[in-house]
Amino acid sequence: MTDSVTSILPVDAERALLVGRAWRAGAGPSVVALRQGQVIDISAHAATMAELLERADSLDIARNAPGDSLGTLADLLANAKAKPGTDTTRLLAPNDLQAIKACGVTFAVSLLERVIEEQAKGDPARAGELRAAMQECIGDDLSAIKPGSPAADKLKQDLIARGLWSPYMEVGIGPDAEVFSKSQPMSAVGFGADVGLHPDSKWNNPEPEIVLAVNSRGEVRGASLGNDVNLRDIEGRSALLLGKAKDNNASCAIGPFIRLFDEHFTLDTIRNAEVSMLIEGSDDGFQLAGASRMREISRDPLDLVGQVCGKHHQYPDGFMLFLGTMFSPIKDRDAAGAGFTHHLGDRVSISSPSLGTLVNEVQRSDEVAPWTFGVRALFDNLARRGLLRMTQ
């Protein structure tokens, strides 16, 4: 990757508490903190990211805990595209043991597109016709409808009468949010890695999102950026194919770091954030820019966290929570009326001023590096390094 350090860091990087994970040559995955451009291994103080987010002194550890320098961030970025199996020091996804959860249809415009996918039965050629029909019937501004409210229930009854109700509308304006398992612990890829498309998919897109880092007590300790790779044709055939559409090799990217909440960065920063995305085609010169404005989300981030965990469901290792996106690209790429779909080699950049930039390139899930380093491998590695004694 040729991205500069400045381009991938928050605009106020000098005061941001940035923690993450790196593969340390000769050792293995390490929890790191970024300080004045140096990537510092703090694994001796928190062997896993899940542990760091549990600790009351996590901010102090991120700021002050001594550790070895793994080099400059520029050094690690230069190794971002290292071949699989190469023992080079490079960034990883910043999360490890946490479950990776995601919320869908949390924005009105994405709700409309999910209904269109369902009605199109996975056929992108029908999307334009269906979009016009849906907008004529119900409009595309559902943002004024509070999910679970009397007004939402009235709209539900109207749509049922018109034959337009769907499971997507239920989670979009009903009392219960859509929450699904995006990927498995340890399976996310980080900055610079390839993201994967299932080889069966012909209609797909990136989803630029903010990802909350939540500990076992349901406390939001920080946030990162994520790409929830979305297969519109497969999920559109049936909502029961959500798992096949969402959880594939390299289908989830998170990074470049987790920014910890402190006096300069809070949940209100997230509530007012804007997430930008740029898609750049390597084979056709195609470009598409878009944005997702968190102030237009239909459910507050803490409401979404509360729907994921509580007395009804616990996550002893914490979880990463994708908050959804209002970005749903419809710009034609290959043919009039065909809408957008990825080409292999697409470069996807997802950015937000307070979180920096996540960059990945698109390939096929069956052709990118396989996921082989899971939880057992992590604990074997930590045991060999004498770090398991640090877990709490």
Number of C-alpha atoms within 10 A of each C-alpha: 15 9 13 12 15 13 12 24 22 19 15 12 20 13 14 23 22 28 30 29 28 25 20 20 13 9 13 15 24 25 29 31 28 22 21 12 15 18 27 26 27 25 23 20 19 26 24 29 25 25 22 24 23 20 14 9 10 19 19 11 17 23 16 12 17 14 15 13 15 20 15 16 19 17 15 20 21 17 16 21 15 16 10 11 7 10 14 18 23 26 29 29 26 30 30 28 21 24 22 24 20 24 21 20 27 27 26 22 18 21 24 23 24 23 21 26 26 22 19 21 17 22 19 22 14 17 22 16 12 17 20 13 13 16 12 10 12 14 12 17 12 18 15 11 18 17 22 16 13 12 13 21 18 11 17 19 13 14 16 12 10 10 9 16 16 16 13 23 20 20 20 29 28 20 14 13 23 20 19 17 16 25 22 18 18 21 26 27 27 31 28 29 24 28 32 25 31 24 11 11 18 18 20 23 23 27 23 32 30 29 25 28 28 25 24 19 14 19 16 23 21 25 28 31 29 33 31 25 25 23 25 27 21 27 23 24 17 14 15 11 12 19 15 12 24 24 19 23 22 28 28 27 29 28 32 28 31 27 27 23 19 14 7 12 18 16 17 9 13 22 15 11 18 19 25 19 24 19 20 20 19 14 10 11 9 13 13 14 14 15 19 23 17 25 14 19 19 20 18 15 21 14 10 20 21 15 16 22 17 13 6 8 10 14 16 15 19 27 29 28 30 31 26 25 28 25 23 21 18 16 13 12 17 14 9 10 16 18 19 19 21 23 22 16 17 23 21 27 22 28 27 25 16 22 29 24 27 28 27 25 21 23 22 22 18 14 13 17 17 12 14 9 11 14 15 9 11 16 15 11 16 22 12 10 12 11 17 17 11 14 14 11
